[in-house]
Amino acid sequence: MRILVTGGAGFIGSHVCSRLINENHEVTIVDNFDPYYDPDRKRRQLDQVKRAGDFHFYKVDLTDKEACQKIFKDQSYDAVIHLAALPGVAYSVKEPLAYVHYDIEMTINVLKSAGEAGVPHVIFSSSSSVYGNQEGRPLTEDMADGKVVSPYAASKFGAESFCHSFQHIYGFRLSILRFFTVYGPWGRPDMAIPKFADLLSNRLPIEVFGSGTARDYTYIDDIVDGVYAVLGQNHLNETFNIGYGEPVTMERLLKNFEKFYPDMEMVQKPWRTGDVVQTWSDISKAKTLLGYKPTVSIEEGIERTVRWMNSCTK
Ligand SMILES: NC(=O)c1ccc[n+]([C@@H]2O[C@H](COP(=O)([O-])OP(=O)(O)OC[C@H]3O[C@@H](n4cnc5c(N)ncnc54)[C@H](O)[C@@H]3O)[C@@H](O)[C@H]2O)c1
């Protein structure tokens, strides 16, 4: 298949593109090396994709409508995987309008361009944050009601709505994937696990925000499996949770790090506005309809991440 991946130089995008190339798909990547985190790191992530094989590359800012349309006119695609976004809950509290610009306007550009070009399948990367603060039970896809707690989540929830409206207008197959806290090699440097691994490997203390939190941490290989599985399906318009299916408490996460860094130091910080208390995915729909089956436990995933951190120059 000919597949266009937006945000292909990013953490998830670079892993997805490597997998697609390894599976012999023809891949086109669009990324503008946005400075939300170090653009040089994104270039190195793209170098990882190059190791898998050749791909076409556009350095284009997808908030530019005409530039976005041109990419879709240059050649035809069987699917677009839209991963480009401004991520990060904490930053969205400071700069909410940036999220409207990136995560809504840019998504509209991609959806409209894909629809006009007749792309048959659009895959949108959404987030567990669309469920807001709902604790104590696994989250099924129908539990997102718009009562979110951060501008990032609001932009993802809004972007999902735009996905549905353009699906209705153009009739493409739409798959919305709600990722749950993704980690692993090349993990995004603003997120807890990569931050902890980096600080601890440099013998520095880590900061923990709030108490009683838990996250459904999902290893990158499982996320890539979920994205890959959706490419082969024929459902017209479906939303899927792509998680591991288990909430891991901060205490359990820290115990896993302690195995590798027994002298680790931790500084307790107050609760951060915009953060939810717990995430916990119900993945039965993805299991049934996609054959999705995550395999990497938090114990195994942290071990692999720490091994990666110690073995490479980031
Ligand atoms: N990492 C997670 O835990 C997680 C969880 C839920 C959802 N998501 C979503 O998955 C997607 C990928 O996340 P990630 O963690 O890989 O983030 P990332 O920041 O590493 O990747 C996003 C990529 O998009 C690119 N990009 C941003 N704005 C762009 C623009 N205007 N034009 C072209 N490219 C642009 C960036 O340069 C970056 O390479 C995002 O949509 C994110 O919201 C991620």
The ligand as an SDF file (V2000), in Angstrom:
LIG
                    3D

 44 48  0  0  0  0  0  0  0  0999 V2000
    2.8980    9.5770   23.0560 N   0  0  0  0  0  0  0  0  0  0  0  0
    1.7430    9.3280   23.6610 C   0  0  0  0  0  0  0  0  0  0  0  0
    1.7090    8.8070   24.7790 O   0  0  0  0  0  0  0  0  0  0  0  0
    0.4450    9.6530   22.9860 C   0  0  0  0  0  0  0  0  0  0  0  0
   -0.7460    9.3070   23.6500 C   0  0  0  0  0  0  0  0  0  0  0  0
   -1.9600    9.6010   23.0430 C   0  0  0  0  0  0  0  0  0  0  0  0
   -1.9990   10.2010   21.7940 C   0  0  0  0  0  0  0  0  0  0  0  0
   -0.8330   10.5390   21.1820 N   0  0  0  0  0  0  0  0  0  0  0  0
   -0.9170   11.1760   19.8680 C   0  0  0  0  0  0  0  0  0  0  0  0
   -0.1300   10.4300   18.9520 O   0  0  0  0  0  0  0  0  0  0  0  0
    0.4370   11.3140   17.9750 C   0  0  0  0  0  0  0  0  0  0  0  0
    1.9460   11.1580   17.9380 C   0  0  0  0  0  0  0  0  0  0  0  0
    2.4610   11.4880   19.2240 O   0  0  0  0  0  0  0  0  0  0  0  0
    4.0140   11.4080   19.5900 P   0  0  0  0  0  0  0  0  0  0  0  0
    4.0890   11.0710   21.0230 O   0  0  0  0  0  0  0  0  0  0  0  0
    4.7250   10.5810   18.5950 O   0  0  0  0  0  0  0  0  0  0  0  0
    4.4160   12.9430   19.4280 O   0  0  0  0  0  0  0  0  0  0  0  0
    5.6640   13.6150   18.6750 P   0  0  0  0  0  0  0  0  0  0  0  0
    5.6570   15.0450   19.0790 O   0  0  0  0  0  0  0  0  0  0  0  0
    6.9060   12.8370   18.9320 O   0  0  0  0  0  0  0  0  0  0  0  0
    5.2690   13.4780   17.1450 O   0  0  0  0  0  0  0  0  0  0  0  0
    4.4580   14.4160   16.4730 C   0  0  0  0  0  0  0  0  0  0  0  0
    5.1770   14.8250   15.1910 C   0  0  0  0  0  0  0  0  0  0  0  0
    4.3330   15.7260   14.4850 O   0  0  0  0  0  0  0  0  0  0  0  0
    5.1310   16.7330   13.9050 C   0  0  0  0  0  0  0  0  0  0  0  0
    4.3430   17.9330   13.6950 N   0  0  0  0  0  0  0  0  0  0  0  0
    3.7950   18.7380   14.6560 C   0  0  0  0  0  0  0  0  0  0  0  0
    3.1890   19.7840   14.0980 N   0  0  0  0  0  0  0  0  0  0  0  0
    3.3430   19.6430   12.7540 C   0  0  0  0  0  0  0  0  0  0  0  0
    2.9380   20.4410   11.6380 C   0  0  0  0  0  0  0  0  0  0  0  0
    2.2790   21.5950   11.8290 N   0  0  0  0  0  0  0  0  0  0  0  0
    3.2500   20.0150   10.3950 N   0  0  0  0  0  0  0  0  0  0  0  0
    3.9340   18.8650   10.2040 C   0  0  0  0  0  0  0  0  0  0  0  0
    4.3470   18.0760   11.2400 N   0  0  0  0  0  0  0  0  0  0  0  0
    4.0640   18.4750   12.4890 C   0  0  0  0  0  0  0  0  0  0  0  0
    6.2310   16.9730   14.9370 C   0  0  0  0  0  0  0  0  0  0  0  0
    7.3650   17.6070   14.3840 O   0  0  0  0  0  0  0  0  0  0  0  0
    6.4890   15.5580   15.4480 C   0  0  0  0  0  0  0  0  0  0  0  0
    7.5640   14.9550   14.7430 O   0  0  0  0  0  0  0  0  0  0  0  0
   -0.0370   12.7150   18.3590 C   0  0  0  0  0  0  0  0  0  0  0  0
   -1.1980   13.0080   17.6500 O   0  0  0  0  0  0  0  0  0  0  0  0
   -0.3470   12.5810   19.8370 C   0  0  0  0  0  0  0  0  0  0  0  0
   -1.2840   13.5440   20.2650 O   0  0  0  0  0  0  0  0  0  0  0  0
    0.3870   10.2740   21.7430 C   0  0  0  0  0  0  0  0  0  0  0  0
  1  2  1  0
  2  3  2  0
  2  4  1  0
  4  5  1  0
  4 44  2  0
  5  6  2  0
  6  7  1  0
  7  8  2  0
  8  9  1  0
  8 44  1  0
  9 10  1  0
  9 42  1  0
 10 11  1  0
 11 12  1  0
 11 40  1  0
 12 13  1  0
 13 14  1  0
 14 15  2  0
 14 16  1  0
 14 17  1  0
 17 18  1  0
 18 19  2  0
 18 20  1  0
 18 21  1  0
 21 22  1  0
 22 23  1  0
 23 24  1  0
 23 38  1  0
 24 25  1  0
 25 26  1  0
 25 36  1  0
 26 27  1  0
 26 35  1  0
 27 28  2  0
 28 29  1  0
 29 30  1  0
 29 35  2  0
 30 31  1  0
 30 32  2  0
 32 33  1  0
 33 34  2  0
 34 35  1  0
 36 37  1  0
 36 38  1  0
 38 39  1  0
 40 41  1  0
 40 42  1  0
 42 43  1  0
M  CHG  2   8   1  16  -1
M  END
$$$$
